[in-house]
Amino acid sequence: MSLFPKIAHNIRFYAKKIVPLQRKITETERRAMTKKKILFINQEISPYVPDNDLSVMGRELPRAMQELGHEIRTFMPKWGTINERRGQLHEVQRLSGMNLIIDDTDHPLIIKVASIQSSRVAVYFIDNDDYFSKRQMATDESGEDYPDNGERAIFFARGVLETVKKLRWVPDVIHCQGWMSAVVPLYVKTAYRDEPSFADTKVVTSLFTRSLSKDLGNKFKQCLAFRDAKPELLTPYNDNFDIDELGKLAIDYSDGIILADKSVNNALLKHVKEKGLPLLKYTEDFATAYEEFYDKI
């Protein structure tokens, strides 16, 4: 065999060995490239509160994304109904100590953390005596909505975003679940848009069944204004924010919307369609569907 045919033969021989290996490496690299940093901002997470559609999804979605190889952080309010000893919560001193000013009043921000043993998911808790530790969730002992629920949501949103900054963690996706997280999209796209932690972050909002019976009070707009979240941005909304107005606010500043319940408020669904946002309809096979939706936006 002459020299050149021999070289050609060797190239073909080794190509058969190498190409399959290259294909496997490419697939591995592709999976690595699609891994994301996902920040879950939840109103409720089981087992810290009783099971319901919102709290179970708050637990299962981060677990599923973590098992798929994504890097996650998970936050929720430290409701006064949570048993700290049973849940093994402890304060994170290096993250606590900041004061957030809402309605010209300083409110200390306390950060606690625990781990869901069954899923090995760490949960950060936003705590404050005035808004959370000494209160139930949305309603008081008589079943009435707290009149300052709007201010509580503002404190929670800013507390989460300030804590993520302190962690020096840069999420690719922020996923908001529950009315308590509904002001986060506005802040990410305005007040925090120049922060390195959030400059390129996409925001997804899940819509659940209506959960508040009263509006958030006539001081909500006043308290919501912060940095570039200017008062004039709130002009299109009613002065007395109810759950529908809060949902519209979240939709307007989100990059994608997920219908997390079989039945979602028709007014909000109509608003999503009018905005032309990417929309994922309700599905029980949520892990794969949500992961693909994150890629889409």
C-alpha positions in Angstrom: 0.0 0.0 0.0 1.4 3.4 -1.0 1.8 6.2 1.6 -1.2 8.3 0.7 -3.8 5.4 0.6 -2.4 4.2 4.0 -2.9 7.7 5.5 -6.4 7.8 4.2 -7.2 4.4 5.6 -5.9 5.4 9.0 -8.0 8.6 9.0 -11.1 6.6 8.2 -10.3 4.0 10.9 -9.8 6.6 13.7 -12.7 8.7 12.5 -15.0 5.7 13.2 -13.6 5.5 16.8 -13.6 9.2 17.5 -16.9 10.5 16.1 -19.1 8.6 18.6 -17.0 9.9 21.4 -17.3 13.4 20.1 -21.1 13.0 20.0 -21.2 12.0 23.6 -19.0 14.9 24.7 -21.1 17.3 22.7 -24.3 16.1 24.5 -22.6 16.4 27.9 -21.5 19.9 27.1 -25.0 20.8 25.8 -26.5 19.7 29.1 -23.9 21.7 31.0 -24.6 24.8 29.0 -28.4 24.6 29.6 -27.9 24.4 33.4 -29.3 27.5 35.0 -29.2 29.4 38.3 -32.8 29.6 39.3 -34.2 31.8 42.2 -37.5 30.6 43.5 -39.5 33.2 45.5 -42.3 31.4 47.2 -45.2 32.5 49.3 -45.5 29.1 50.9 -43.5 25.9 51.1 -44.5 22.5 52.6 -43.7 21.2 55.2 -43.3 24.6 56.9 -47.0 25.3 56.2 -49.9 22.9 55.5 -50.1 21.2 52.1 -52.0 23.0 49.4 -51.4 23.5 45.6 -49.1 26.5 46.3 -47.1 25.1 49.2 -46.6 21.7 47.5 -45.4 23.3 44.3 -43.1 25.5 46.4 -41.5 22.3 47.7 -41.5 20.1 44.6 -40.5 22.5 41.9 -37.1 23.5 43.4 -36.5 19.8 44.2 -37.2 18.8 40.6 -35.0 21.5 39.2 -32.2 20.6 41.6 -32.4 17.0 40.5 -32.2 18.1 36.9 -28.8 19.7 37.6 -29.8 23.3 38.0 -28.4 25.5 40.8 -31.2 26.9 42.9 -31.9 29.2 45.8 -35.3 29.2 47.5 -37.0 31.9 49.7 -40.2 32.3 51.6 -41.6 34.5 54.4 -41.0 33.3 58.0 -44.7 33.2 58.9 -45.5 33.3 62.6 -47.2 29.9 62.3 -43.9 28.2 61.5 -42.4 26.2 64.4 -38.7 27.2 64.3 -37.5 24.4 66.5 -39.3 21.7 64.6 -38.3 23.1 61.3 -34.7 23.6 62.6 -34.5 27.2 61.4 -31.4 29.2 62.5 -30.5 32.8 61.8 -27.8 33.6 59.2 -25.9 36.4 61.0 -23.8 37.5 58.1 -27.0 38.1 56.0 -29.1 39.7 58.7 -28.8 43.2 60.2 -30.0 45.4 57.4 -32.9 47.8 57.8 -35.5 48.4 55.0 -37.3 51.7 55.0 -41.0 51.3 54.1 -43.4 54.3 54.6 -40.6 56.2 56.3 -40.2 53.5 59.0 -37.1 51.3 59.5 -37.9 47.6 59.6 -35.0 45.2 60.5 -34.4 42.4 58.0 -33.6 39.0 59.6 -32.6 36.0 57.5 -33.0 32.4 58.6 -32.3 29.2 56.9 -33.4 25.5 57.1 -33.2 22.4 54.9 -36.0 20.1 53.8 -34.4 16.8 54.7 -36.5 14.7 52.2 -35.3 16.7 49.2 -32.1 18.3 50.5 -33.4 21.7 49.4 -32.2 24.7 51.5 -34.8 27.4 52.2 -34.0 31.0 53.2 -36.7 32.7 55.3 -37.3 36.5 55.3 -38.2 37.5 58.9 -39.3 40.6 60.7 -41.3 40.9 64.0 -43.7 43.5 62.6 -44.6 41.8 59.4 -44.1 38.0 59.9 -42.9 36.5 63.2 -45.9 37.7 65.2 -48.4 37.2 62.5 -50.2 34.4 60.6 -50.1 34.3 56.8 -52.6 36.3 54.8 -55.3 36.5 57.5 -55.5 37.2 61.2 -57.0 35.0 63.9 -60.5 36.1 62.9 -60.0 35.2 59.3 -59.7 38.8 58.1 -57.0 39.9 55.6 -54.3 41.9 57.2 -54.7 45.6 56.1 -51.0 45.9 55.5 -50.6 42.8 53.4 -49.2 45.0 50.6 -46.5 46.4 52.8 -45.6 42.9 53.9 -45.2 41.9 50.2 -43.0 44.9 49.6 -40.8 44.1 52.5 -40.5 40.5 51.4 -39.6 41.3 47.8 -36.9 43.8 48.8 -35.6 41.5 51.5 -35.2 38.7 49.1 -33.4 40.8 46.4 -31.1 42.5 49.0 -30.2 39.0 50.4 -29.4 37.6 46.9 -27.1 40.6 46.4 -25.3 39.8 49.6 -24.9 36.2 48.5 -23.2 37.5 45.4 -25.3 35.1 43.4 -26.5 35.9 39.9 -29.7 34.1 38.9 -30.6 33.4 35.3 -34.2 33.0 36.1 -36.4 34.3 39.0 -39.6 32.3 39.4 -42.3 34.0 41.6 -45.1 31.9 43.1 -47.9 33.5 45.1 -49.3 37.0 45.7 -46.6 37.6 48.3 -44.0 37.7 45.5 -46.0 39.7 43.0 -44.0 43.0 43.4 -40.7 41.2 42.7 -41.0 41.5 38.8 -41.5 45.3 39.1 -38.4 45.8 41.3 -36.2 43.5 39.2 -37.0 45.4 36.0 -36.8 48.9 37.6 -35.3 49.5 41.0 -32.7 46.6 40.7 -32.1 46.6 36.9 -28.6 48.0 37.2 -27.5 45.6 39.9 -25.0 43.1 38.5 -27.0 40.3 40.2 -30.2 41.0 38.1 -29.1 42.8 35.0 -29.7 39.9 32.7 -32.2 37.9 34.8 -35.5 36.7 33.3 -38.6 36.7 35.5 -41.3 34.1 35.4 -44.6 34.4 37.4 -46.9 31.6 38.2 -50.6 32.4 38.5 -52.6 30.5 41.1 -56.2 30.6 42.2 -57.3 33.9 43.8 -56.1 34.1 47.4 -56.9 37.5 48.9 -60.4 38.8 49.6 -59.6 42.4 50.3 -57.5 45.1 48.6 -54.1 46.1 49.8 -55.0 49.5 51.1 -54.7 53.0 49.7 -51.1 53.3 50.9 -49.8 50.5 48.7 -48.7 52.7 45.8 -47.0 55.1 48.2 -45.0 52.3 49.9 -44.2 50.5 46.6 -42.3 53.4 45.1 -38.5 52.8 45.5 -35.5 53.9 43.4 -36.5 53.6 39.7 -39.8 52.1 40.6 -41.2 55.6 40.3 -44.8 56.6 41.3 -45.7 57.4 37.7 -45.2 53.8 36.7 -48.1 52.9 38.9 -50.5 55.4 37.3 -52.3 52.7 35.1 -53.3 50.8 38.2 -56.2 51.4 40.5 -55.4 53.3 43.7 -56.8 50.5 45.8 -54.8 47.5 44.7 -56.8 44.2 44.9 -55.5 40.8 43.9 -56.4 41.4 40.2 -54.3 44.7 40.1 -51.5 42.9 41.9 -51.6 40.1 39.3 -51.6 42.6 36.5 -48.5 44.4 38.0 -46.7 41.1 38.2 -47.6 40.2 34.6 -46.6 43.6 33.2 -43.0 43.2 34.4 -42.5 39.4 33.8 -40.9 37.7 30.9 -43.1 34.7 31.0 -46.3 33.4 32.7 -47.2 30.0 33.9 -50.8 28.8 34.8 -50.1 26.8 37.9 -53.7 26.0 38.6 -56.4 24.4 36.5 -58.6 27.4 37.2 -57.0 30.9 36.9 -58.7 34.3 37.1 -60.1 35.1 33.6 -59.2 38.8 33.9 -55.6 37.9 34.5 -55.5 35.4 31.7 -56.9 38.0 29.3 -54.3 40.4 30.4 -51.5 37.9 29.7 -52.8 37.4 26.2 -53.1 41.1 25.6 -49.5 41.6 26.6 -48.4 38.8 24.2 -46.2 37.2 26.8 -44.9 33.6 26.5 -47.5 31.5 28.3 -47.3 27.9 29.7 -50.7 26.4 30.3 -51.4 24.1 33.3 -49.6 20.8 33.2 -49.1 18.0 35.7 -45.8 17.0 34.2 -44.4 20.3 35.4 -40.6 19.5 35.7 -39.9 19.0 32.1 -42.4 21.6 30.9 -41.0 24.3 33.3 -37.4 23.5 32.3 -38.3 23.9 28.6 -40.2 27.1 29.4 -37.1 28.6 31.2 -35.1 27.9 28.0 -37.8 29.5 25.8 -37.7 32.8 27.6 
